[in-house]
Amino acid sequence: MSKKNKPLKNLHIIYDPSEMWVLSSPIRVEVLNTVCGLEECSAAQIAAFTGRSRTSLYPHIEQLVEAGLLIESDVRLAGKRYEQLYRPIARTVATKHNSKDPENVAYHQAYGNAVGRLMARLHERATGHPEAVVRGELRDTNAGIHTAWVDDDDLKEINSLIERIWEISRNSEPSENKRLINVGIMIAPDARNNS
């Protein structure tokens, strides 16, 4: 079975610290996220989706391939030349958090910062688009932050809803009647005042 025809796994968890650090860059997070959304694409398609030049993306694509997070799946003729196609290792890539390992903690902090910067860029681009839907049941553009006092039951419900969002995202596949959106979620305990 060729790499192209292999079914895409839903989830790949990274345990290796060197692979984790590859995702400390918002550009590489964006590239991986784009390829996960498209399932198979060329550098030209990644450039079109991210609004970045293909030349600037090549080093980032190469690092993701070296880390095993992107797979060179096939080549196709594009005009008069061949272009490489890439597939993600899985629809969703996650990392294992270990709060007792300082390097692991540092990576997760860097990754959170990378995701925050990327989501800010994507949100800025989305809100400037004339077709952005900012209200109603079909809203596709939103950002917000809330400080909330929660008990254990509230936290369980929040995490259940987050898991449902990830489940929808992991099980999504491209088709003509679907549109591509980016979903970013962060929760963090606030230790400023626990009284």
Z-matrix of the N, CA and C atoms (Angstrom, degrees):
N
C 1 1.463
C 2 1.525 1 108.65
N 3 1.336 2 117.03 1 128.43
C 4 1.459 3 119.98 2 179.74
C 5 1.517 4 110.48 3 -71.01
N 6 1.326 5 114.96 4 162.79
C 7 1.467 6 119.98 5 178.57
C 8 1.523 7 110.53 6 -60.37
N 9 1.339 8 116.62 7 -32.57
C 10 1.458 9 121.18 8 -178.67
C 11 1.529 10 111.22 9 -65.92
N 12 1.317 11 117.46 10 -37.71
C 13 1.459 12 120.76 11 -174.18
C 14 1.524 13 114.07 12 -89.76
N 15 1.325 14 117.70 13 -7.23
C 16 1.456 15 119.78 14 177.83
C 17 1.519 16 109.37 15 -64.56
N 18 1.338 17 118.01 16 134.71
C 19 1.470 18 117.97 17 176.90
C 20 1.522 19 110.36 18 -64.64
N 21 1.303 20 115.12 19 144.50
C 22 1.462 21 122.00 20 -178.78
C 23 1.518 22 109.53 21 -81.12
N 24 1.341 23 116.49 22 125.38
C 25 1.469 24 120.25 23 176.14
C 26 1.520 25 109.30 24 -65.47
N 27 1.326 26 116.87 25 152.29
C 28 1.459 27 120.65 26 177.05
C 29 1.518 28 111.99 27 -74.94
N 30 1.347 29 117.62 28 -37.35
C 31 1.459 30 120.38 29 -172.18
C 32 1.519 31 111.04 30 -142.63
N 33 1.330 32 115.00 31 135.62
C 34 1.466 33 122.01 32 172.55
C 35 1.521 34 107.09 33 -127.49
N 36 1.324 35 117.17 34 124.76
C 37 1.462 36 121.43 35 179.26
C 38 1.519 37 108.88 36 -103.77
N 39 1.321 38 115.72 37 128.58
C 40 1.464 39 122.08 38 179.14
C 41 1.524 40 108.77 39 -90.81
N 42 1.325 41 115.74 40 128.52
C 43 1.458 42 121.88 41 175.60
C 44 1.528 43 111.67 42 -110.18
N 45 1.331 44 116.41 43 -25.39
C 46 1.459 45 122.22 44 -175.87
C 47 1.530 46 110.56 45 -76.79
N 48 1.355 47 118.38 46 122.88
C 49 1.469 48 121.21 47 -178.34
C 50 1.528 49 113.48 48 -58.07
N 51 1.336 50 118.10 49 -37.55
C 52 1.467 51 119.11 50 -178.68
C 53 1.526 52 110.97 51 -66.32
N 54 1.325 53 117.79 52 -34.51
C 55 1.466 54 120.99 53 175.43
C 56 1.525 55 110.08 54 -68.70
N 57 1.338 56 116.53 55 -39.35
C 58 1.461 57 120.03 56 179.36
C 59 1.516 58 111.11 57 -59.62
N 60 1.344 59 116.89 58 -44.96
C 61 1.465 60 120.39 59 -175.64
C 62 1.523 61 112.23 60 -64.00
N 63 1.331 62 118.23 61 -22.55
C 64 1.459 63 120.55 62 175.56
C 65 1.531 64 109.86 63 -59.04
N 66 1.335 65 117.17 64 -30.60
C 67 1.463 66 121.52 65 -177.69
C 68 1.529 67 113.21 66 -92.48
N 69 1.316 68 117.71 67 19.17
C 70 1.464 69 119.81 68 176.63
C 71 1.531 70 111.42 69 -88.42
N 72 1.325 71 116.70 70 0.34
C 73 1.467 72 122.41 71 178.86
C 74 1.524 73 109.41 72 -104.41
N 75 1.346 74 117.91 73 128.60
C 76 1.465 75 119.02 74 177.99
C 77 1.523 76 112.97 75 -60.29
N 78 1.328 77 117.20 76 -30.14
C 79 1.473 78 119.76 77 179.55
C 80 1.523 79 109.91 78 -67.73
N 81 1.343 80 117.41 79 -45.07
C 82 1.467 81 119.32 80 179.88
C 83 1.526 82 111.16 81 -68.56
N 84 1.328 83 117.35 82 -34.70
C 85 1.467 84 119.86 83 175.15
C 86 1.527 85 109.02 84 -62.29
N 87 1.331 86 116.32 85 -42.64
C 88 1.469 87 120.35 86 179.98
C 89 1.528 88 111.18 87 -65.59
N 90 1.330 89 117.60 88 -42.37
C 91 1.466 90 121.11 89 178.77
C 92 1.525 91 109.71 90 -61.87
N 93 1.334 92 116.98 91 -49.52
C 94 1.463 93 119.77 92 -179.43
C 95 1.527 94 110.68 93 -61.79
N 96 1.325 95 116.97 94 -42.85
C 97 1.453 96 121.58 95 179.13
C 98 1.530 97 110.92 96 -60.75
N 99 1.332 98 116.79 97 -41.13
C 100 1.463 99 121.26 98 178.88
C 101 1.515 100 111.04 99 -63.86
N 102 1.333 101 116.94 100 -47.22
C 103 1.463 102 120.00 101 -178.83
C 104 1.529 103 110.21 102 -66.22
N 105 1.336 104 117.54 103 -37.47
C 106 1.467 105 119.78 104 176.37
C 107 1.529 106 110.68 105 -61.34
N 108 1.326 107 116.79 106 -37.73
C 109 1.457 108 120.58 107 179.94
C 110 1.513 109 113.28 108 -71.69
N 111 1.327 110 116.96 109 -37.04
C 112 1.465 111 120.96 110 -177.73
C 113 1.521 112 112.52 111 -89.09
N 114 1.308 113 117.60 112 -18.63
C 115 1.467 114 126.83 113 -179.69
C 116 1.518 115 114.26 114 72.27
N 117 1.315 116 119.22 115 -36.34
C 118 1.457 117 122.12 116 172.44
C 119 1.517 118 107.36 117 -155.02
N 120 1.332 119 116.32 118 130.57
C 121 1.459 120 118.98 119 -176.96
C 122 1.527 121 110.19 120 -162.37
N 123 1.321 122 114.06 121 168.65
C 124 1.463 123 121.87 122 178.59
C 125 1.523 124 109.65 123 -99.15
N 126 1.322 125 115.48 124 170.38
C 127 1.467 126 120.12 125 175.46
C 128 1.527 127 110.39 126 -61.70
N 129 1.341 128 117.31 127 -34.81
C 130 1.466 129 120.55 128 178.23
C 131 1.529 130 110.56 129 -63.68
N 132 1.331 131 117.77 130 -40.26
C 133 1.462 132 120.60 131 178.18
C 134 1.529 133 111.00 132 -68.32
N 135 1.328 134 116.65 133 -38.86
C 136 1.470 135 120.02 134 176.97
C 137 1.523 136 109.16 135 -62.21
N 138 1.325 137 116.51 136 -43.61
C 139 1.467 138 120.90 137 179.32
C 140 1.528 139 110.68 138 -61.32
N 141 1.327 140 116.96 139 -42.03
C 142 1.468 141 120.30 140 179.87
C 143 1.530 142 111.14 141 -64.62
N 144 1.325 143 116.97 142 -40.32
C 145 1.469 144 120.36 143 -178.89
C 146 1.520 145 112.81 144 -72.58
N 147 1.318 146 116.94 145 -33.32
C 148 1.462 147 119.60 146 -175.95
C 149 1.526 148 113.06 147 -93.58
N 150 1.334 149 117.12 148 -15.46
C 151 1.460 150 119.89 149 -176.84
C 152 1.518 151 112.17 150 74.57
N 153 1.315 152 116.69 151 19.97
C 154 1.469 153 121.56 152 179.47
C 155 1.530 154 108.80 153 -110.72
N 156 1.320 155 116.44 154 160.69
C 157 1.461 156 119.06 155 179.10
C 158 1.528 157 109.42 156 -75.88
N 159 1.319 158 114.34 157 146.58
C 160 1.459 159 120.19 158 179.42
C 161 1.523 160 110.42 159 -60.23
N 162 1.322 161 117.27 160 -39.60
C 163 1.468 162 121.59 161 -179.82
C 164 1.519 163 111.29 162 -60.70
N 165 1.338 164 117.03 163 -41.76
C 166 1.468 165 119.76 164 -179.02
C 167 1.522 166 112.17 165 -70.66
N 168 1.338 167 116.92 166 -21.94
C 169 1.472 168 120.64 167 -177.96
C 170 1.527 169 113.35 168 -83.88
N 171 1.322 170 118.08 169 -25.86
C 172 1.465 171 120.07 170 -174.63
C 173 1.524 172 114.43 171 -53.68
N 174 1.346 173 120.39 172 -46.08
C 175 1.471 174 118.24 173 179.27
C 176 1.541 175 112.43 174 -61.55
N 177 1.322 176 116.52 175 -35.53
C 178 1.467 177 120.44 176 179.83
C 179 1.533 178 111.05 177 -71.01
N 180 1.325 179 116.14 178 -41.09
C 181 1.471 180 120.19 179 176.32
C 182 1.520 181 109.57 180 -61.69
N 183 1.332 182 116.03 181 -44.00
C 184 1.472 183 121.24 182 -179.89
C 185 1.537 184 110.76 183 -59.43
N 186 1.330 185 117.56 184 -43.09
C 187 1.470 186 120.27 185 179.22
C 188 1.528 187 111.37 186 -64.94
N 189 1.331 188 116.96 187 -38.22
C 190 1.465 189 120.24 188 178.31
C 191 1.526 190 111.32 189 -67.79
N 192 1.343 191 116.76 190 -35.58
C 193 1.467 192 120.73 191 176.00
C 194 1.528 193 110.10 192 -67.41
N 195 1.345 194 116.63 193 -46.05
C 196 1.470 195 120.75 194 179.56
C 197 1.529 196 111.69 195 -60.29
N 198 1.333 197 117.04 196 -34.54
C 199 1.467 198 120.83 197 179.05
C 200 1.523 199 112.02 198 -79.09
N 201 1.334 200 117.30 199 -7.34
C 202 1.464 201 120.81 200 179.22
C 203 1.518 202 113.68 201 82.38
N 204 1.337 203 117.68 202 11.92
C 205 1.464 204 120.77 203 -179.04
C 206 1.523 205 112.04 204 -88.96
N 207 1.345 206 116.36 205 -23.84
C 208 1.462 207 122.03 206 170.50
C 209 1.518 208 107.70 207 -119.27
N 210 1.325 209 115.17 208 147.36
C 211 1.461 210 122.20 209 -179.43
C 212 1.521 211 108.12 210 -118.91
N 213 1.323 212 116.41 211 133.15
C 214 1.463 213 120.34 212 172.27
C 215 1.523 214 106.32 213 -76.40
N 216 1.329 215 116.67 214 104.95
C 217 1.467 216 120.46 215 -168.17
C 218 1.517 217 114.20 216 -94.68
N 219 1.317 218 117.68 217 -34.40
C 220 1.457 219 119.93 218 -173.66
C 221 1.523 220 108.07 219 -166.53
N 222 1.317 221 116.60 220 172.20
C 223 1.456 222 122.15 221 170.14
C 224 1.522 223 107.15 222 -127.62
N 225 1.322 224 115.45 223 152.24
C 226 1.471 225 119.34 224 176.54
C 227 1.517 226 108.75 225 -142.04
N 228 1.329 227 114.27 226 156.94
C 229 1.451 228 121.02 227 178.49
C 230 1.523 229 108.33 228 -79.13
N 231 1.328 230 116.24 229 125.55
C 232 1.457 231 122.40 230 176.91
C 233 1.523 232 107.04 231 -125.50
N 234 1.315 233 115.90 232 100.50
C 235 1.461 234 119.32 233 -173.71
C 236 1.510 235 109.95 234 71.17
N 237 1.348 236 116.01 235 -118.31
C 238 1.464 237 120.35 236 -178.76
C 239 1.524 238 112.46 237 -104.80
N 240 1.319 239 117.58 238 5.50
C 241 1.473 240 118.93 239 -178.82
C 242 1.528 241 109.70 240 -134.49
N 243 1.303 242 113.80 241 163.48
C 244 1.459 243 119.73 242 177.70
C 245 1.525 244 109.55 243 -92.79
N 246 1.321 245 115.65 244 145.46
C 247 1.463 246 120.25 245 175.93
C 248 1.519 247 109.59 246 -125.37
N 249 1.322 248 114.51 247 144.52
C 250 1.457 249 122.47 248 178.99
C 251 1.526 250 109.47 249 -75.63
N 252 1.327 251 116.36 250 138.90
C 253 1.460 252 121.76 251 173.21
C 254 1.522 253 108.90 252 -107.24
N 255 1.321 254 115.35 253 146.51
C 256 1.467 255 122.08 254 -177.50
C 257 1.516 256 109.95 255 -124.35
N 258 1.333 257 114.68 256 145.61
C 259 1.465 258 122.56 257 173.06
C 260 1.521 259 107.89 258 -127.19
N 261 1.326 260 117.56 259 150.88
C 262 1.466 261 118.99 260 175.38
C 263 1.528 262 110.20 261 -79.29
N 264 1.306 263 116.34 262 161.00
C 265 1.463 264 120.75 263 176.00
C 266 1.530 265 110.33 264 -66.31
N 267 1.353 266 115.95 265 -27.91
C 268 1.467 267 122.03 266 179.52
C 269 1.529 268 108.33 267 -162.00
N 270 1.322 269 116.13 268 165.53
C 271 1.477 270 120.35 269 177.29
C 272 1.519 271 111.49 270 -63.09
N 273 1.319 272 116.43 271 -34.80
C 274 1.462 273 121.97 272 179.26
C 275 1.517 274 109.08 273 -129.30
N 276 1.322 275 116.28 274 134.43
C 277 1.461 276 121.91 275 176.56
C 278 1.527 277 106.98 276 -117.09
N 279 1.322 278 115.90 277 128.14
C 280 1.464 279 121.57 278 -179.65
C 281 1.521 280 108.88 279 -130.06
N 282 1.328 281 115.92 280 166.71
C 283 1.462 282 120.55 281 178.27
C 284 1.519 283 109.34 282 -123.10
N 285 1.300 284 115.40 283 154.60
C 286 1.461 285 121.87 284 178.59
C 287 1.522 286 108.19 285 -89.27
N 288 1.332 287 115.97 286 123.08
C 289 1.465 288 120.94 287 -179.58
C 290 1.521 289 109.95 288 -90.73
N 291 1.349 290 115.49 289 136.77
C 292 1.457 291 121.47 290 177.74
C 293 1.527 292 107.32 291 -136.08
N 294 1.322 293 116.60 292 99.43
C 295 1.468 294 121.11 293 -175.22
C 296 1.531 295 112.90 294 -67.72
N 297 1.336 296 117.93 295 -10.43
C 298 1.469 297 121.09 296 178.77
C 299 1.529 298 112.24 297 -90.63
N 300 1.329 299 116.95 298 -7.44
C 301 1.457 300 121.83 299 -178.80
C 302 1.536 301 108.65 300 -107.68
N 303 1.346 302 118.66 301 108.30
C 304 1.464 303 121.31 302 -176.76
C 305 1.529 304 114.02 303 -55.58
N 306 1.347 305 117.52 304 -37.50
C 307 1.466 306 119.82 305 179.62
C 308 1.535 307 109.97 306 -67.27
N 309 1.317 308 116.97 307 -39.80
C 310 1.457 309 121.15 308 178.31
C 311 1.532 310 110.25 309 -64.02
N 312 1.320 311 116.73 310 -42.72
C 313 1.474 312 121.26 311 177.91
C 314 1.528 313 109.46 312 -62.46
N 315 1.323 314 117.19 313 -45.03
C 316 1.466 315 121.05 314 179.75
C 317 1.527 316 110.62 315 -60.49
N 318 1.343 317 116.59 316 -41.96
C 319 1.461 318 119.61 317 177.46
C 320 1.529 319 110.48 318 -60.32
N 321 1.332 320 117.74 319 -48.79
C 322 1.462 321 120.41 320 -176.97
C 323 1.539 322 111.46 321 -62.86
N 324 1.315 323 116.64 322 -34.12
C 325 1.467 324 119.32 323 175.11
C 326 1.529 325 109.87 324 -66.30
N 327 1.326 326 117.37 325 -44.27
C 328 1.466 327 121.34 326 179.07
C 329 1.531 328 110.63 327 -64.33
N 330 1.335 329 116.38 328 -40.02
C 331 1.466 330 120.41 329 179.25
C 332 1.535 331 110.40 330 -65.01
N 333 1.327 332 117.18 331 -43.83
C 334 1.466 333 120.78 332 177.65
C 335 1.520 334 111.18 333 -58.96
N 336 1.337 335 116.38 334 -41.88
C 337 1.462 336 120.56 335 176.92
C 338 1.527 337 111.24 336 -64.06
N 339 1.344 338 116.71 337 -41.12
C 340 1.467 339 120.58 338 179.34
C 341 1.529 340 110.35 339 -63.78
N 342 1.328 341 117.27 340 -43.87
C 343 1.462 342 121.03 341 179.29
C 344 1.528 343 110.09 342 -64.28
N 345 1.325 344 117.53 343 -42.26
C 346 1.458 345 121.01 344 178.62
C 347 1.519 346 111.78 345 -60.18
N 348 1.346 347 117.10 346 -45.11
C 349 1.464 348 120.58 347 179.51
C 350 1.529 349 110.88 348 -65.35
N 351 1.339 350 115.96 349 -41.41
C 352 1.462 351 119.67 350 179.43
C 353 1.525 352 110.97 351 -64.81
N 354 1.326 353 117.80 352 -45.83
C 355 1.466 354 120.17 353 -179.49
C 356 1.527 355 110.59 354 -63.10
N 357 1.333 356 117.85 355 -36.78
C 358 1.468 357 120.31 356 177.08
C 359 1.531 358 110.11 357 -62.37
N 360 1.322 359 117.34 358 -42.35
C 361 1.467 360 121.60 359 178.69
C 362 1.522 361 110.77 360 -64.76
N 363 1.336 362 117.18 361 -45.88
C 364 1.459 363 120.88 362 -179.67
C 365 1.527 364 111.29 363 -64.58
N 366 1.336 365 116.48 364 -40.04
C 367 1.461 366 120.22 365 179.65
C 368 1.524 367 110.54 366 -66.37
N 369 1.319 368 117.34 367 -40.86
C 370 1.462 369 121.23 368 178.10
C 371 1.525 370 110.35 369 -60.13
N 372 1.324 371 116.16 370 -45.05
C 373 1.468 372 120.52 371 178.96
C 374 1.529 373 110.83 372 -65.15
N 375 1.333 374 117.65 373 -40.97
C 376 1.469 375 121.72 374 -177.85
C 377 1.521 376 111.85 375 -66.77
N 378 1.342 377 116.81 376 -44.29
C 379 1.468 378 118.94 377 -176.61
C 380 1.520 379 111.73 378 -68.13
N 381 1.316 380 117.84 379 -21.81
C 382 1.463 381 121.06 380 176.76
C 383 1.509 382 113.36 381 -84.74
N 384 1.326 383 117.47 382 -7.05
C 385 1.465 384 121.24 383 -178.21
C 386 1.524 385 109.94 384 -82.79
N 387 1.328 386 118.92 385 134.13
C 388 1.463 387 120.66 386 -176.52
C 389 1.533 388 114.58 387 -64.82
N 390 1.326 389 117.59 388 -20.39
C 391 1.469 390 119.80 389 -179.40
C 392 1.526 391 113.04 390 -97.46
N 393 1.319 392 117.87 391 9.75
C 394 1.466 393 120.96 392 178.86
C 395 1.524 394 109.34 393 -61.25
N 396 1.327 395 115.84 394 133.94
C 397 1.465 396 121.43 395 177.80
C 398 1.529 397 106.50 396 -105.33
N 399 1.339 398 116.33 397 110.93
C 400 1.464 399 120.11 398 -172.73
C 401 1.533 400 113.14 399 -107.05
N 402 1.328 401 118.23 400 -3.33
C 403 1.469 402 121.47 401 178.59
C 404 1.521 403 110.33 402 -140.56
N 405 1.314 404 115.29 403 158.29
C 406 1.455 405 120.70 404 173.15
C 407 1.516 406 113.86 405 91.04
N 408 1.331 407 114.50 406 -178.69
C 409 1.468 408 121.42 407 -175.78
C 410 1.513 409 113.56 408 -66.28
N 411 1.337 410 118.21 409 -25.47
C 412 1.462 411 121.49 410 -179.47
C 413 1.526 412 112.27 411 -102.75
N 414 1.327 413 116.25 412 24.00
C 415 1.466 414 121.31 413 177.94
C 416 1.523 415 108.93 414 -57.84
N 417 1.322 416 115.90 415 131.14
C 418 1.470 417 120.42 416 177.72
C 419 1.529 418 112.11 417 -121.62
N 420 1.324 419 116.85 418 3.96
C 421 1.461 420 121.75 419 -179.21
C 422 1.524 421 108.34 420 -134.67
N 423 1.330 422 116.10 421 117.91
C 424 1.461 423 119.81 422 -176.92
C 425 1.522 424 109.59 423 -159.66
N 426 1.302 425 116.28 424 145.71
C 427 1.467 426 121.77 425 171.13
C 428 1.514 427 106.68 426 -149.05
N 429 1.282 428 116.20 427 146.75
C 430 1.456 429 119.49 428 177.60
C 431 1.512 430 110.71 429 -174.84
N 432 1.299 431 114.81 430 162.74
C 433 1.459 432 120.79 431 174.30
C 434 1.517 433 107.07 432 -142.43
N 435 1.302 434 115.80 433 137.16
C 436 1.459 435 121.42 434 -179.94
C 437 1.524 436 108.69 435 -132.90
N 438 1.297 437 115.86 436 136.70
C 439 1.451 438 120.42 437 170.51
C 440 1.515 439 105.91 438 -94.91
N 441 1.314 440 117.19 439 127.31
C 442 1.463 441 120.34 440 -173.45
C 443 1.526 442 110.23 441 -133.83
N 444 1.319 443 115.09 442 143.78
C 445 1.461 444 121.37 443 171.96
C 446 1.523 445 106.53 444 -94.77
N 447 1.327 446 116.41 445 117.50
C 448 1.461 447 120.14 446 -175.58
C 449 1.524 448 110.63 447 -126.85
N 450 1.330 449 115.35 448 149.15
C 451 1.459 450 119.85 449 170.99
C 452 1.528 451 107.40 450 -101.02
N 453 1.315 452 116.87 451 -178.02
C 454 1.471 453 120.64 452 -176.95
C 455 1.521 454 112.08 453 -59.52
N 456 1.339 455 117.12 454 -38.98
C 457 1.464 456 119.82 455 179.39
C 458 1.526 457 111.29 456 -65.51
N 459 1.342 458 116.82 457 -41.88
C 460 1.470 459 120.52 458 177.44
C 461 1.523 460 110.38 459 -61.40
N 462 1.340 461 116.73 460 -43.96
C 463 1.459 462 120.74 461 -179.05
C 464 1.527 463 110.99 462 -64.18
N 465 1.330 464 117.01 463 -39.52
C 466 1.467 465 120.08 464 176.30
C 467 1.523 466 110.74 465 -61.25
N 468 1.337 467 116.76 466 -41.13
C 469 1.467 468 120.17 467 179.50
C 470 1.522 469 111.03 468 -66.48
N 471 1.329 470 117.14 469 -43.42
C 472 1.466 471 120.98 470 177.96
C 473 1.525 472 109.96 471 -58.46
N 474 1.330 473 116.63 472 -47.29
C 475 1.465 474 119.87 473 -179.17
C 476 1.515 475 112.32 474 -67.05
N 477 1.319 476 117.73 475 -32.64
C 478 1.463 477 121.52 476 175.80
C 479 1.532 478 110.24 477 -64.56
N 480 1.327 479 116.44 478 -42.11
C 481 1.464 480 120.19 479 178.67
C 482 1.532 481 111.08 480 -67.37
N 483 1.332 482 116.88 481 -39.75
C 484 1.465 483 120.45 482 176.84
C 485 1.531 484 109.72 483 -61.95
N 486 1.320 485 117.01 484 -45.36
C 487 1.466 486 120.44 485 179.38
C 488 1.525 487 110.82 486 -61.15
N 489 1.328 488 117.33 487 -37.39
C 490 1.473 489 120.76 488 177.58
C 491 1.529 490 110.58 489 -64.70
N 492 1.333 491 117.13 490 -40.96
C 493 1.468 492 120.65 491 177.35
C 494 1.524 493 109.93 492 -61.82
N 495 1.336 494 117.41 493 -45.01
C 496 1.475 495 120.28 494 178.86
C 497 1.524 496 110.51 495 -64.43
N 498 1.322 497 117.62 496 -37.56
C 499 1.467 498 120.90 497 178.50
C 500 1.533 499 110.64 498 -61.75
N 501 1.330 500 116.72 499 -45.56
C 502 1.468 501 120.38 500 177.09
C 503 1.526 502 109.77 501 -59.68
N 504 1.327 503 116.85 502 -45.00
C 505 1.464 504 121.34 503 -179.02
C 506 1.523 505 111.69 504 -64.04
N 507 1.335 506 117.08 505 -45.96
C 508 1.474 507 120.83 506 -178.51
C 509 1.516 508 112.11 507 -63.39
N 510 1.323 509 117.70 508 -33.71
C 511 1.463 510 121.16 509 -175.65
C 512 1.522 511 112.89 510 -92.82
N 513 1.323 512 117.70 511 8.25
C 514 1.462 513 119.73 512 -178.73
C 515 1.520 514 110.17 513 -83.04
N 516 1.311 515 115.14 514 149.17
C 517 1.456 516 121.83 515 176.81
C 518 1.516 517 108.73 516 -138.57
N 519 1.327 518 117.74 517 147.54
C 520 1.459 519 119.52 518 179.86
C 521 1.521 520 111.77 519 -66.19
N 522 1.312 521 116.29 520 141.59
C 523 1.467 522 122.43 521 170.96
C 524 1.518 523 108.02 522 -158.82
N 525 1.330 524 115.94 523 168.24
C 526 1.464 525 120.30 524 -174.98
C 527 1.517 526 113.17 525 -65.38
N 528 1.327 527 118.65 526 -28.07
C 529 1.472 528 119.88 527 -176.84
C 530 1.523 529 112.59 528 -94.04
N 531 1.336 530 117.04 529 12.29
C 532 1.467 531 120.77 530 -179.91
C 533 1.518 532 110.25 531 -118.37
N 534 1.328 533 115.46 532 151.74
C 535 1.465 534 120.60 533 174.51
C 536 1.524 535 108.21 534 -115.49
N 537 1.308 536 114.98 535 153.55
C 538 1.459 537 121.40 536 -177.73
C 539 1.527 538 108.94 537 -90.03
N 540 1.329 539 116.91 538 127.92
C 541 1.465 540 121.58 539 174.48
C 542 1.522 541 108.82 540 -128.84
N 543 1.316 542 116.18 541 162.60
C 544 1.458 543 122.40 542 175.64
C 545 1.520 544 107.76 543 -112.10
N 546 1.322 545 115.70 544 132.47
C 547 1.460 546 121.25 545 178.24
C 548 1.522 547 107.51 546 -119.62
N 549 1.312 548 116.89 547 124.72
C 550 1.461 549 121.70 548 176.60
C 551 1.516 550 108.92 549 -126.60
N 552 1.305 551 116.72 550 134.07
C 553 1.464 552 120.81 551 -178.34
C 554 1.519 553 108.48 552 -134.04
N 555 1.311 554 115.90 553 134.89
C 556 1.460 555 120.97 554 172.34
C 557 1.514 556 107.75 555 -136.16
N 558 1.316 557 116.95 556 136.05
C 559 1.459 558 121.29 557 167.29
C 560 1.514 559 106.48 558 -129.65
N 561 1.308 560 115.67 559 146.93
C 562 1.468 561 119.68 560 -179.86
C 563 1.526 562 108.61 561 -152.98
N 564 1.322 563 116.30 562 136.35
C 565 1.464 564 118.02 563 175.58
C 566 1.524 565 110.06 564 -67.71
N 567 1.290 566 115.76 565 145.83
C 568 1.466 567 121.35 566 -178.57
C 569 1.533 568 107.31 567 -109.48
N 570 1.317 569 116.63 568 111.66
C 571 1.468 570 120.86 569 -175.27
C 572 1.524 571 112.39 570 -94.43
N 573 1.334 572 117.69 571 10.64
C 574 1.469 573 119.18 572 -177.98
C 575 1.521 574 112.40 573 -64.06
N 576 1.336 575 115.31 574 -36.21
C 577 1.460 576 118.32 575 -177.47
C 578 1.519 577 108.78 576 -153.54
N 579 1.294 578 117.16 577 106.14
C 580 1.453 579 121.06 578 -179.49
C 581 1.514 580 112.56 579 -102.85
N 582 1.328 581 117.85 580 15.13
C 583 1.459 582 119.67 581 -179.31
C 584 1.510 583 111.53 582 -96.62
